[in-house]
Amino acid sequence: MFREVLPKQGQLSVEDVTTMVLCKPKLLPLKSLTLEKLEKMQQAAQDTIRQQEMAEKEDRQITH
């Protein structure tokens, strides 16, 4: 067990100054993972539609 000891004469000074501490910045993604997944699904659906449209055009050209 420690006992607190204060000086009987002289000055008592406390050097407990709070200062700002800089830490590494945290980089946050601009898009959430959910949003990225939704965009990928939408892009895949659009690609599928384009492929179907291209196949239909080719079928029409062959039949005419």
N, CA, C, O and CB atoms as a CASP TS submission, in Angstrom:
PFRMAT TS
TARGET T0000
AUTHOR 0000-0000-0000
METHOD Language model
MODEL 1
PARENT N/A
ATOM      1  N   MET     1       0.846  -1.176   0.000  1.00  0.00           N
ATOM      2  CA  MET     1       0.000   0.000   0.000  1.00  0.00           C
ATOM      3  C   MET     1       0.889   1.236   0.000  1.00  0.00           C
ATOM      4  O   MET     1       1.855   1.310   0.760  1.00  0.00           O
ATOM      5  CB  MET     1      -0.961   0.000   1.219  1.00  0.00           C
ATOM      6  N   PHE     2       0.569   2.196  -0.842  1.00  0.00           N
ATOM      7  CA  PHE     2       1.358   3.421  -0.932  1.00  0.00           C
ATOM      8  C   PHE     2       0.683   4.545  -0.165  1.00  0.00           C
ATOM      9  O   PHE     2      -0.543   4.630  -0.083  1.00  0.00           O
ATOM     10  CB  PHE     2       1.564   3.827  -2.398  1.00  0.00           C
ATOM     11  N   ARG     3       1.524   5.401   0.391  1.00  0.00           N
ATOM     12  CA  ARG     3       1.027   6.527   1.162  1.00  0.00           C
ATOM     13  C   ARG     3       1.371   7.812   0.413  1.00  0.00           C
ATOM     14  O   ARG     3       2.488   7.948  -0.088  1.00  0.00           O
ATOM     15  CB  ARG     3       1.629   6.533   2.603  1.00  0.00           C
ATOM     16  N   GLU     4       0.423   8.767   0.325  1.00  0.00           N
ATOM     17  CA  GLU     4       0.647  10.019  -0.372  1.00  0.00           C
ATOM     18  C   GLU     4       1.545  10.904   0.480  1.00  0.00           C
ATOM     19  O   GLU     4       1.303  11.065   1.677  1.00  0.00           O
ATOM     20  CB  GLU     4      -0.692  10.728  -0.690  1.00  0.00           C
ATOM     21  N   VAL     5       2.579  11.479  -0.128  1.00  0.00           N
ATOM     22  CA  VAL     5       3.505  12.354   0.589  1.00  0.00           C
ATOM     23  C   VAL     5       3.479  13.725  -0.080  1.00  0.00           C
ATOM     24  O   VAL     5       3.766  13.838  -1.271  1.00  0.00           O
ATOM     25  CB  VAL     5       4.959  11.760   0.604  1.00  0.00           C
ATOM     26  N   LEU     6       3.135  14.771   0.683  1.00  0.00           N
ATOM     27  CA  LEU     6       3.126  16.134   0.173  1.00  0.00           C
ATOM     28  C   LEU     6       4.259  16.912   0.822  1.00  0.00           C
ATOM     29  O   LEU     6       4.517  16.744   2.014  1.00  0.00           O
ATOM     30  CB  LEU     6       1.763  16.820   0.437  1.00  0.00           C
ATOM     31  N   PRO     7       4.947  17.771   0.052  1.00  0.00           N
ATOM     32  CA  PRO     7       6.058  18.532   0.648  1.00  0.00           C
ATOM     33  C   PRO     7       5.569  19.539   1.696  1.00  0.00           C
ATOM     34  O   PRO     7       4.488  20.110   1.552  1.00  0.00           O
ATOM     35  CB  PRO     7       6.839  19.269  -0.448  1.00  0.00           C
ATOM     36  N   LYS     8       6.358  19.751   2.740  1.00  0.00           N
ATOM     37  CA  LYS     8       6.005  20.690   3.804  1.00  0.00           C
ATOM     38  C   LYS     8       6.330  22.127   3.405  1.00  0.00           C
ATOM     39  O   LYS     8       5.663  23.052   3.867  1.00  0.00           O
ATOM     40  CB  LYS     8       6.737  20.326   5.096  1.00  0.00           C
ATOM     41  N   GLN     9       7.336  22.335   2.562  1.00  0.00           N
ATOM     42  CA  GLN     9       7.680  23.680   2.095  1.00  0.00           C
ATOM     43  C   GLN     9       8.013  23.628   0.607  1.00  0.00           C
ATOM     44  O   GLN     9       8.282  22.557   0.062  1.00  0.00           O
ATOM     45  CB  GLN     9       8.876  24.266   2.906  1.00  0.00           C
ATOM     46  N   GLY    10       7.994  24.786  -0.041  1.00  0.00           N
ATOM     47  CA  GLY    10       8.246  24.857  -1.472  1.00  0.00           C
ATOM     48  C   GLY    10       6.939  24.913  -2.238  1.00  0.00           C
ATOM     49  O   GLY    10       5.858  25.018  -1.659  1.00  0.00           O
ATOM     50  N   GLN    11       7.064  24.843  -3.536  1.00  0.00           N
ATOM     51  CA  GLN    11       5.879  24.939  -4.382  1.00  0.00           C
ATOM     52  C   GLN    11       5.474  23.546  -4.861  1.00  0.00           C
ATOM     53  O   GLN    11       6.304  22.681  -5.141  1.00  0.00           O
ATOM     54  CB  GLN    11       6.140  25.877  -5.588  1.00  0.00           C
ATOM     55  N   LEU    12       4.195  23.382  -4.936  1.00  0.00           N
ATOM     56  CA  LEU    12       3.657  22.126  -5.463  1.00  0.00           C
ATOM     57  C   LEU    12       3.104  22.424  -6.853  1.00  0.00           C
ATOM     58  O   LEU    12       2.207  23.254  -7.000  1.00  0.00           O
ATOM     59  CB  LEU    12       2.541  21.517  -4.513  1.00  0.00           C
ATOM     60  N   SER    13       3.611  21.781  -7.828  1.00  0.00           N
ATOM     61  CA  SER    13       3.120  22.015  -9.195  1.00  0.00           C
ATOM     62  C   SER    13       2.628  20.700  -9.786  1.00  0.00           C
ATOM     63  O   SER    13       3.158  19.622  -9.518  1.00  0.00           O
ATOM     64  CB  SER    13       4.235  22.637 -10.096  1.00  0.00           C
ATOM     65  N   VAL    14       1.617  20.839 -10.583  1.00  0.00           N
ATOM     66  CA  VAL    14       1.050  19.676 -11.255  1.00  0.00           C
ATOM     67  C   VAL    14       1.199  19.893 -12.746  1.00  0.00           C
ATOM     68  O   VAL    14       0.737  20.907 -13.268  1.00  0.00           O
ATOM     69  CB  VAL    14      -0.447  19.449 -10.860  1.00  0.00           C
ATOM     70  N   GLU    15       1.821  18.982 -13.431  1.00  0.00           N
ATOM     71  CA  GLU    15       2.032  19.108 -14.869  1.00  0.00           C
ATOM     72  C   GLU    15       1.180  18.084 -15.604  1.00  0.00           C
ATOM     73  O   GLU    15       1.689  17.183 -16.270  1.00  0.00           O
ATOM     74  CB  GLU    15       3.525  18.928 -15.226  1.00  0.00           C
ATOM     75  N   ASP    16      -0.085  18.243 -15.468  1.00  0.00           N
ATOM     76  CA  ASP    16      -1.014  17.342 -16.148  1.00  0.00           C
ATOM     77  C   ASP    16      -1.781  18.159 -17.175  1.00  0.00           C
ATOM     78  O   ASP    16      -2.925  18.545 -16.935  1.00  0.00           O
ATOM     79  CB  ASP    16      -1.991  16.640 -15.132  1.00  0.00           C
ATOM     80  N   VAL    17      -1.159  18.425 -18.317  1.00  0.00           N
ATOM     81  CA  VAL    17      -1.764  19.246 -19.361  1.00  0.00           C
ATOM     82  C   VAL    17      -2.315  18.310 -20.437  1.00  0.00           C
ATOM     83  O   VAL    17      -1.595  17.476 -20.984  1.00  0.00           O
ATOM     84  CB  VAL    17      -0.725  20.260 -19.966  1.00  0.00           C
ATOM     85  N   THR    18      -3.591  18.465 -20.722  1.00  0.00           N
ATOM     86  CA  THR    18      -4.181  17.632 -21.772  1.00  0.00           C
ATOM     87  C   THR    18      -3.850  18.237 -23.128  1.00  0.00           C
ATOM     88  O   THR    18      -4.028  19.435 -23.346  1.00  0.00           O
ATOM     89  CB  THR    18      -5.723  17.499 -21.589  1.00  0.00           C
ATOM     90  N   THR    19      -3.380  17.417 -24.012  1.00  0.00           N
ATOM     91  CA  THR    19      -3.046  17.870 -25.363  1.00  0.00           C
ATOM     92  C   THR    19      -3.736  16.967 -26.369  1.00  0.00           C
ATOM     93  O   THR    19      -4.123  15.838 -26.067  1.00  0.00           O
ATOM     94  CB  THR    19      -1.506  17.877 -25.593  1.00  0.00           C
ATOM     95  N   MET    20      -3.875  17.493 -27.561  1.00  0.00           N
ATOM     96  CA  MET    20      -4.475  16.715 -28.639  1.00  0.00           C
ATOM     97  C   MET    20      -3.471  15.673 -29.125  1.00  0.00           C
ATOM     98  O   MET    20      -2.290  15.977 -29.298  1.00  0.00           O
ATOM     99  CB  MET    20      -4.924  17.637 -29.809  1.00  0.00           C
ATOM    100  N   VAL    21      -3.927  14.483 -29.339  1.00  0.00           N
ATOM    101  CA  VAL    21      -3.083  13.415 -29.864  1.00  0.00           C
ATOM    102  C   VAL    21      -3.631  13.027 -31.228  1.00  0.00           C
ATOM    103  O   VAL    21      -4.797  12.653 -31.361  1.00  0.00           O
ATOM    104  CB  VAL    21      -3.036  12.179 -28.893  1.00  0.00           C
ATOM    105  N   LEU    22      -2.776  13.121 -32.235  1.00  0.00           N
ATOM    106  CA  LEU    22      -3.214  12.777 -33.587  1.00  0.00           C
ATOM    107  C   LEU    22      -3.049  11.278 -33.809  1.00  0.00           C
ATOM    108  O   LEU    22      -2.033  10.689 -33.441  1.00  0.00           O
ATOM    109  CB  LEU    22      -2.415  13.578 -34.650  1.00  0.00           C
ATOM    110  N   CYS    23      -4.047  10.685 -34.406  1.00  0.00           N
ATOM    111  CA  CYS    23      -3.965   9.270 -34.726  1.00  0.00           C
ATOM    112  C   CYS    23      -4.165   9.110 -36.226  1.00  0.00           C
ATOM    113  O   CYS    23      -4.561  10.050 -36.914  1.00  0.00           O
ATOM    114  CB  CYS    23      -5.016   8.445 -33.924  1.00  0.00           C
ATOM    115  N   LYS    24      -3.895   7.938 -36.713  1.00  0.00           N
ATOM    116  CA  LYS    24      -4.039   7.677 -38.145  1.00  0.00           C
ATOM    117  C   LYS    24      -5.499   7.854 -38.555  1.00  0.00           C
ATOM    118  O   LYS    24      -6.405   7.430 -37.838  1.00  0.00           O
ATOM    119  CB  LYS    24      -3.541   6.250 -38.499  1.00  0.00           C
ATOM    120  N   PRO    25      -5.721   8.479 -39.707  1.00  0.00           N
ATOM    121  CA  PRO    25      -7.114   8.653 -40.143  1.00  0.00           C
ATOM    122  C   PRO    25      -7.729   7.314 -40.525  1.00  0.00           C
ATOM    123  O   PRO    25      -7.057   6.433 -41.061  1.00  0.00           O
ATOM    124  CB  PRO    25      -7.194   9.631 -41.333  1.00  0.00           C
ATOM    125  N   LYS    26      -8.987   7.185 -40.245  1.00  0.00           N
ATOM    126  CA  LYS    26      -9.710   5.975 -40.596  1.00  0.00           C
ATOM    127  C   LYS    26     -10.370   6.213 -41.952  1.00  0.00           C
ATOM    128  O   LYS    26     -11.183   7.125 -42.099  1.00  0.00           O
ATOM    129  CB  LYS    26     -10.769   5.597 -39.498  1.00  0.00           C
ATOM    130  N   LEU    27     -10.025   5.409 -42.920  1.00  0.00           N
ATOM    131  CA  LEU    27     -10.599   5.553 -44.252  1.00  0.00           C
ATOM    132  C   LEU    27     -11.892   4.753 -44.328  1.00  0.00           C
ATOM    133  O   LEU    27     -11.899   3.542 -44.110  1.00  0.00           O
ATOM    134  CB  LEU    27      -9.598   5.088 -45.344  1.00  0.00           C
ATOM    135  N   LEU    28     -12.952   5.423 -44.631  1.00  0.00           N
ATOM    136  CA  LEU    28     -14.246   4.769 -44.747  1.00  0.00           C
ATOM    137  C   LEU    28     -14.569   4.578 -46.217  1.00  0.00           C
ATOM    138  O   LEU    28     -14.277   5.456 -47.029  1.00  0.00           O
ATOM    139  CB  LEU    28     -15.353   5.587 -44.037  1.00  0.00           C
ATOM    140  N   PRO    29     -15.160   3.460 -46.573  1.00  0.00           N
ATOM    141  CA  PRO    29     -15.521   3.262 -47.977  1.00  0.00           C
ATOM    142  C   PRO    29     -16.604   4.259 -48.385  1.00  0.00           C
ATOM    143  O   PRO    29     -17.494   4.592 -47.602  1.00  0.00           O
ATOM    144  CB  PRO    29     -16.003   1.810 -48.219  1.00  0.00           C
ATOM    145  N   LEU    30     -16.504   4.730 -49.639  1.00  0.00           N
ATOM    146  CA  LEU    30     -17.507   5.668 -50.130  1.00  0.00           C
ATOM    147  C   LEU    30     -18.834   4.963 -50.371  1.00  0.00           C
ATOM    148  O   LEU    30     -19.899   5.575 -50.286  1.00  0.00           O
ATOM    149  CB  LEU    30     -17.025   6.342 -51.417  1.00  0.00           C
ATOM    150  N   LYS    31     -18.760   3.674 -50.671  1.00  0.00           N
ATOM    151  CA  LYS    31     -19.967   2.893 -50.899  1.00  0.00           C
ATOM    152  C   LYS    31     -19.993   1.743 -49.894  1.00  0.00           C
ATOM    153  O   LYS    31     -18.957   1.168 -49.561  1.00  0.00           O
ATOM    154  CB  LYS    31     -20.029   2.361 -52.369  1.00  0.00           C
ATOM    155  N   SER    32     -21.161   1.430 -49.433  1.00  0.00           N
ATOM    156  CA  SER    32     -21.270   0.304 -48.519  1.00  0.00           C
ATOM    157  C   SER    32     -21.192  -1.000 -49.321  1.00  0.00           C
ATOM    158  O   SER    32     -21.407  -1.011 -50.533  1.00  0.00           O
ATOM    159  CB  SER    32     -22.595   0.379 -47.699  1.00  0.00           C
ATOM    160  N   LEU    33     -20.889  -2.068 -48.641  1.00  0.00           N
ATOM    161  CA  LEU    33     -20.800  -3.369 -49.315  1.00  0.00           C
ATOM    162  C   LEU    33     -22.148  -3.756 -49.918  1.00  0.00           C
ATOM    163  O   LEU    33     -22.208  -4.341 -51.000  1.00  0.00           O
ATOM    164  CB  LEU    33     -20.326  -4.461 -48.330  1.00  0.00           C
ATOM    165  N   THR    34     -23.221  -3.427 -49.216  1.00  0.00           N
ATOM    166  CA  THR    34     -24.555  -3.760 -49.713  1.00  0.00           C
ATOM    167  C   THR    34     -24.833  -3.023 -51.009  1.00  0.00           C
ATOM    168  O   THR    34     -25.366  -3.601 -51.956  1.00  0.00           O
ATOM    169  CB  THR    34     -25.627  -3.420 -48.668  1.00  0.00           C
ATOM    170  N   LEU    35     -24.470  -1.739 -51.055  1.00  0.00           N
ATOM    171  CA  LEU    35     -24.688  -0.955 -52.267  1.00  0.00           C
ATOM    172  C   LEU    35     -23.862  -1.507 -53.420  1.00  0.00           C
ATOM    173  O   LEU    35     -24.345  -1.578 -54.550  1.00  0.00           O
ATOM    174  CB  LEU    35     -24.340   0.518 -52.025  1.00  0.00           C
ATOM    175  N   GLU    36     -22.624  -1.899 -53.145  1.00  0.00           N
ATOM    176  CA  GLU    36     -21.788  -2.480 -54.196  1.00  0.00           C
ATOM    177  C   GLU    36     -22.403  -3.773 -54.724  1.00  0.00           C
ATOM    178  O   GLU    36     -22.410  -4.004 -55.933  1.00  0.00           O
ATOM    179  CB  GLU    36     -20.368  -2.744 -53.669  1.00  0.00           C
ATOM    180  N   LYS    37     -22.921  -4.622 -53.827  1.00  0.00           N
ATOM    181  CA  LYS    37     -23.560  -5.869 -54.261  1.00  0.00           C
ATOM    182  C   LYS    37     -24.781  -5.581 -55.130  1.00  0.00           C
ATOM    183  O   LYS    37     -24.983  -6.231 -56.155  1.00  0.00           O
ATOM    184  CB  LYS    37     -23.967  -6.718 -53.044  1.00  0.00           C
ATOM    185  N   LEU    38     -25.603  -4.596 -54.715  1.00  0.00           N
ATOM    186  CA  LEU    38     -26.781  -4.245 -55.500  1.00  0.00           C
ATOM    187  C   LEU    38     -26.390  -3.740 -56.883  1.00  0.00           C
ATOM    188  O   LEU    38     -27.032  -4.081 -57.876  1.00  0.00           O
ATOM    189  CB  LEU    38     -27.610  -3.189 -54.772  1.00  0.00           C
ATOM    190  N   GLU    39     -25.329  -2.923 -56.948  1.00  0.00           N
ATOM    191  CA  GLU    39     -24.875  -2.416 -58.242  1.00  0.00           C
ATOM    192  C   GLU    39     -24.374  -3.553 -59.135  1.00  0.00           C
ATOM    193  O   GLU    39     -24.625  -3.550 -60.340  1.00  0.00           O
ATOM    194  CB  GLU    39     -23.766  -1.370 -58.046  1.00  0.00           C
ATOM    195  N   LYS    40     -23.670  -4.522 -58.554  1.00  0.00           N
ATOM    196  CA  LYS    40     -23.195  -5.666 -59.343  1.00  0.00           C
ATOM    197  C   LYS    40     -24.372  -6.480 -59.877  1.00  0.00           C
ATOM    198  O   LYS    40     -24.366  -6.914 -61.029  1.00  0.00           O
ATOM    199  CB  LYS    40     -22.272  -6.564 -58.493  1.00  0.00           C
ATOM    200  N   MET    41     -25.391  -6.683 -59.020  1.00  0.00           N
ATOM    201  CA  MET    41     -26.571  -7.433 -59.458  1.00  0.00           C
ATOM    202  C   MET    41     -27.284  -6.692 -60.586  1.00  0.00           C
ATOM    203  O   MET    41     -27.727  -7.308 -61.555  1.00  0.00           O
ATOM    204  CB  MET    41     -27.538  -7.666 -58.276  1.00  0.00           C
ATOM    205  N   GLN    42     -27.393  -5.364 -60.458  1.00  0.00           N
ATOM    206  CA  GLN    42     -28.059  -4.568 -61.481  1.00  0.00           C
ATOM    207  C   GLN    42     -27.270  -4.624 -62.784  1.00  0.00           C
ATOM    208  O   GLN    42     -27.855  -4.761 -63.859  1.00  0.00           O
ATOM    209  CB  GLN    42     -28.226  -3.111 -61.014  1.00  0.00           C
ATOM    210  N   GLN    43     -25.945  -4.517 -62.695  1.00  0.00           N
ATOM    211  CA  GLN    43     -25.103  -4.589 -63.887  1.00  0.00           C
ATOM    212  C   GLN    43     -25.232  -5.953 -64.557  1.00  0.00           C
ATOM    213  O   GLN    43     -25.299  -6.036 -65.783  1.00  0.00           O
ATOM    214  CB  GLN    43     -23.636  -4.310 -63.528  1.00  0.00           C
ATOM    215  N   ALA    44     -25.267  -7.017 -63.765  1.00  0.00           N
ATOM    216  CA  ALA    44     -25.413  -8.365 -64.326  1.00  0.00           C
ATOM    217  C   ALA    44     -26.762  -8.504 -65.031  1.00  0.00           C
ATOM    218  O   ALA    44     -26.844  -9.101 -66.104  1.00  0.00           O
ATOM    219  CB  ALA    44     -25.276  -9.436 -63.215  1.00  0.00           C
ATOM    220  N   ALA    45     -27.817  -7.954 -64.430  1.00  0.00           N
ATOM    221  CA  ALA    45     -29.144  -8.023 -65.054  1.00  0.00           C
ATOM    222  C   ALA    45     -29.155  -7.250 -66.368  1.00  0.00           C
ATOM    223  O   ALA    45     -29.736  -7.712 -67.350  1.00  0.00           O
ATOM    224  CB  ALA    45     -30.227  -7.467 -64.099  1.00  0.00           C
ATOM    225  N   GLN    46     -28.516  -6.074 -66.401  1.00  0.00           N
ATOM    226  CA  GLN    46     -28.459  -5.287 -67.634  1.00  0.00           C
ATOM    227  C   GLN    46     -27.657  -6.025 -68.704  1.00  0.00           C
ATOM    228  O   GLN    46     -28.030  -5.998 -69.877  1.00  0.00           O
ATOM    229  CB  GLN    46     -27.838  -3.901 -67.364  1.00  0.00           C
ATOM    230  N   ASP    47     -26.578  -6.674 -68.325  1.00  0.00           N
ATOM    231  CA  ASP    47     -25.783  -7.446 -69.280  1.00  0.00           C
ATOM    232  C   ASP    47     -26.606  -8.590 -69.860  1.00  0.00           C
ATOM    233  O   ASP    47     -26.538  -8.858 -71.060  1.00  0.00           O
ATOM    234  CB  ASP    47     -24.511  -7.993 -68.608  1.00  0.00           C
ATOM    235  N   THR    48     -27.379  -9.262 -69.019  1.00  0.00           N
ATOM    236  CA  THR    48     -28.229 -10.361 -69.489  1.00  0.00           C
ATOM    237  C   THR    48     -29.268  -9.846 -70.484  1.00  0.00           C
ATOM    238  O   THR    48     -29.515 -10.478 -71.511  1.00  0.00           O
ATOM    239  CB  THR    48     -28.928 -11.055 -68.297  1.00  0.00           C
ATOM    240  N   ILE    49     -29.871  -8.708 -70.181  1.00  0.00           N
ATOM    241  CA  ILE    49     -30.873  -8.129 -71.086  1.00  0.00           C
ATOM    242  C   ILE    49     -30.226  -7.769 -72.420  1.00  0.00           C
ATOM    243  O   ILE    49     -30.807  -8.026 -73.473  1.00  0.00           O
ATOM    244  CB  ILE    49     -31.531  -6.876 -70.451  1.00  0.00           C
ATOM    245  N   ARG    50     -29.034  -7.179 -72.391  1.00  0.00           N
ATOM    246  CA  ARG    50     -28.330  -6.830 -73.638  1.00  0.00           C
ATOM    247  C   ARG    50     -28.048  -8.079 -74.475  1.00  0.00           C
ATOM    248  O   ARG    50     -28.223  -8.075 -75.694  1.00  0.00           O
ATOM    249  CB  ARG    50     -27.004  -6.095 -73.324  1.00  0.00           C
ATOM    250  N   GLN    51     -27.611  -9.145 -73.804  1.00  0.00           N
ATOM    251  CA  GLN    51     -27.320 -10.382 -74.536  1.00  0.00           C
ATOM    252  C   GLN    51     -28.586 -10.943 -75.181  1.00  0.00           C
ATOM    253  O   GLN    51     -28.550 -11.417 -76.317  1.00  0.00           O
ATOM    254  CB  GLN    51     -26.696 -11.431 -73.596  1.00  0.00           C
ATOM    255  N   GLN    52     -29.707 -10.889 -74.454  1.00  0.00           N
ATOM    256  CA  GLN    52     -30.969 -11.371 -75.003  1.00  0.00           C
ATOM    257  C   GLN    52     -31.401 -10.524 -76.196  1.00  0.00           C
ATOM    258  O   GLN    52     -31.874 -11.060 -77.198  1.00  0.00           O
ATOM    259  CB  GLN    52     -32.059 -11.365 -73.925  1.00  0.00           C
ATOM    260  N   GLU    53     -31.241  -9.197 -76.095  1.00  0.00           N
ATOM    261  CA  GLU    53     -31.602  -8.313 -77.201  1.00  0.00           C
ATOM    262  C   GLU    53     -30.729  -8.584 -78.418  1.00  0.00           C
ATOM    263  O   GLU    53     -31.222  -8.592 -79.546  1.00  0.00           O
ATOM    264  CB  GLU    53     -31.478  -6.846 -76.778  1.00  0.00           C
ATOM    265  N   MET    54     -29.438  -8.804 -78.199  1.00  0.00           N
ATOM    266  CA  MET    54     -28.522  -9.099 -79.313  1.00  0.00           C
ATOM    267  C   MET    54     -28.919 -10.421 -79.976  1.00  0.00           C
ATOM    268  O   MET    54     -28.895 -10.533 -81.201  1.00  0.00           O
ATOM    269  CB  MET    54     -27.042  -9.162 -78.815  1.00  0.00           C
ATOM    270  N   ALA    55     -29.280 -11.412 -79.176  1.00  0.00           N
ATOM    271  CA  ALA    55     -29.685 -12.705 -79.722  1.00  0.00           C
ATOM    272  C   ALA    55     -30.967 -12.550 -80.530  1.00  0.00           C
ATOM    273  O   ALA    55     -31.102 -13.169 -81.586  1.00  0.00           O
ATOM    274  CB  ALA    55     -29.880 -13.742 -78.591  1.00  0.00           C
ATOM    275  N   GLU    56     -31.915 -11.735 -80.059  1.00  0.00           N
ATOM    276  CA  GLU    56     -33.161 -11.511 -80.794  1.00  0.00           C
ATOM    277  C   GLU    56     -32.891 -10.814 -82.120  1.00  0.00           C
ATOM    278  O   GLU    56     -33.497 -11.157 -83.135  1.00  0.00           O
ATOM    279  CB  GLU    56     -34.140 -10.683 -79.954  1.00  0.00           C
ATOM    280  N   LYS    57     -31.980  -9.830 -82.123  1.00  0.00           N
ATOM    281  CA  LYS    57     -31.639  -9.134 -83.369  1.00  0.00           C
ATOM    282  C   LYS    57     -31.027 -10.111 -84.367  1.00  0.00           C
ATOM    283  O   LYS    57     -31.355 -10.079 -85.553  1.00  0.00           O
ATOM    284  CB  LYS    57     -30.663  -7.964 -83.096  1.00  0.00           C
ATOM    285  N   GLU    58     -30.141 -10.976 -83.887  1.00  0.00           N
ATOM    286  CA  GLU    58     -29.510 -11.953 -84.777  1.00  0.00           C
ATOM    287  C   GLU    58     -30.556 -12.904 -85.337  1.00  0.00           C
ATOM    288  O   GLU    58     -30.496 -13.266 -86.512  1.00  0.00           O
ATOM    289  CB  GLU    58     -28.413 -12.741 -84.034  1.00  0.00           C
ATOM    290  N   ASP    59     -31.517 -13.316 -84.509  1.00  0.00           N
ATOM    291  CA  ASP    59     -32.573 -14.220 -84.965  1.00  0.00           C
ATOM    292  C   ASP    59     -33.408 -13.543 -86.054  1.00  0.00           C
ATOM    293  O   ASP    59     -33.773 -14.187 -87.038  1.00  0.00           O
ATOM    294  CB  ASP    59     -33.477 -14.651 -83.778  1.00  0.00           C
ATOM    295  N   ARG    60     -33.713 -12.258 -85.892  1.00  0.00           N
ATOM    296  CA  ARG    60     -34.503 -11.522 -86.879  1.00  0.00           C
ATOM    297  C   ARG    60     -33.737 -11.386 -88.189  1.00  0.00           C
ATOM    298  O   ARG    60     -34.325 -11.508 -89.263  1.00  0.00           O
ATOM    299  CB  ARG    60     -34.882 -10.134 -86.341  1.00  0.00           C
ATOM    300  N   GLN    61     -32.442 -11.137 -88.115  1.00  0.00           N
ATOM    301  CA  GLN    61     -31.644 -10.980 -89.326  1.00  0.00           C
ATOM    302  C   GLN    61     -31.549 -12.296 -90.084  1.00  0.00           C
ATOM    303  O   GLN    61     -31.545 -12.312 -91.315  1.00  0.00           O
ATOM    304  CB  GLN    61     -30.243 -10.465 -88.983  1.00  0.00           C
ATOM    305  N   ILE    62     -31.475 -13.386 -89.356  1.00  0.00           N
ATOM    306  CA  ILE    62     -31.373 -14.705 -90.006  1.00  0.00           C
ATOM    307  C   ILE    62     -32.691 -15.060 -90.696  1.00  0.00           C
ATOM    308  O   ILE    62     -32.675 -15.613 -91.796  1.00  0.00           O
ATOM    309  CB  ILE    62     -30.999 -15.802 -88.967  1.00  0.00           C
ATOM    310  N   THR    63     -33.818 -14.756 -90.075  1.00  0.00           N
ATOM    311  CA  THR    63     -35.104 -15.126 -90.630  1.00  0.00           C
ATOM    312  C   THR    63     -35.503 -14.236 -91.793  1.00  0.00           C
ATOM    313  O   THR    63     -36.321 -14.654 -92.613  1.00  0.00           O
ATOM    314  CB  THR    63     -36.156 -15.076 -89.563  1.00  0.00           C
ATOM    315  N   HIS    64     -34.959 -13.015 -91.904  1.00  0.00           N
ATOM    316  CA  HIS    64     -35.334 -12.111 -93.005  1.00  0.00           C
ATOM    317  C   HIS    64     -34.443 -12.274 -94.150  1.00  0.00           C
ATOM    318  O   HIS    64     -34.610 -11.595 -95.164  1.00  0.00           O
ATOM    319  CB  HIS    64     -35.321 -10.687 -92.578  1.00  0.00           C
TER
END
